[in-house]
């Protein structure tokens, strides 16, 4: 359809007769028309060629979906006798599914994004360094090459996705010169990249430093005795944690990053609401929470009730489950350093719905809405019993029916 005056609307016939047509050589000399039926032969040829060379077909099913959206816009325009476009806009303030793409770091980004679209997701979260790597979103490359940056933005936008957050799960306070400074640099570059991508949330850890200036390994204090433990803790906060994050908050303010969203994680200086609030009060309101209940339940925290305690500090959510195995925890407790693939662990990460049932997750979503969180639930996969693809699919299937996607209406019944 041509948008213009009434006389300009309509269709144009385009004859494919030029030798520049990619499949013209397979037919007759230029000047003879390729008709409707020939296009089906081209499609089959192209599909088989892509399968044989292990390439993604272009145009893809996603391109077909977009083409259909254009057709529907044309139909709507004809029905309305109007000129324009009719593309339903997605609401910004509604709960939506996303995925933390690190679970598929071994797959090309285009394939992962197409998978997200296929599952009906609306957001993606990229890893940008530290422990999680930067397979899909490398700050060094994107900050030094404008064309690569624009290509990434286009790949996300053309699929009607958005980037919910950049994630740099790291230990920027590690005393080893080959780890701490490297992670700190990754984090700073993540902030710079977030500004370029117009992303306001950076996910990660606060970090865990050594117990004193001469230590060579991080030291996580979780006991008040012997007496050197509280002494170490005081030194860590005063000399390492607060100074580092004071500087990072200044950097964030200079580059339009509104929230550092920490996962509350044992082994880190910020591992529960109390430690989160303490750092927030010390350095600024930019210190917030990426709420991942699976990391804190085994500490004995009520992961549903704590949503209300954390309240407005929750600026991003990871959808990941966990399960405590009482046959082991009743004997050995929940402090368990065994590998995650050891089936005798007292607790472990599970795919959403395989650690807690529907009643738990219904209340989880309901509590998020009660505190005013209507945003992304970003699926993270760390279940050693399932592949990433299977775990992701089961999580999507479980969560999709329980998300609250519409705003509450008027209480006409009251």
Secondary structure as UniProt FT lines:
FT   HELIX           6..8
FT   TURN            19..20
FT   TURN            22..23
FT   HELIX           24..26
FT   TURN            30..31
FT   HELIX           36..52
FT   TURN            53..54
FT   HELIX           61..80
FT   STRAND          96..100
FT   HELIX           101..104
FT   TURN            105..106
FT   HELIX           109..118
FT   TURN            119..120
FT   STRAND          123..127
FT   HELIX           130..132
FT   HELIX           139..144
FT   HELIX           146..157
FT   TURN            158..160
FT   STRAND          162..168
FT   TURN            172..173
FT   TURN            177..179
FT   HELIX           180..197
FT   STRAND          201..204
FT   TURN            213..214
FT   HELIX           227..235
FT   HELIX           236..241
FT   HELIX           242..254
FT   TURN            255..256
FT   STRAND          259..262
FT   TURN            266..267
FT   HELIX           273..283
FT   TURN            285..286
FT   STRAND          287..291
FT   HELIX           293..295
FT   HELIX           297..299
FT   TURN            303..304
FT   HELIX           305..310
FT   HELIX           311..313
FT   STRAND          314..319
FT   STRAND          321..324
FT   HELIX           326..332
FT   TURN            340..341
FT   TURN            343..344
FT   STRAND          347..350
FT   TURN            352..353
FT   HELIX           358..370
FT   TURN            371..372
FT   STRAND          376..379
FT   TURN            384..385
FT   HELIX           388..400
FT   TURN            401..402
FT   TURN            412..413
//
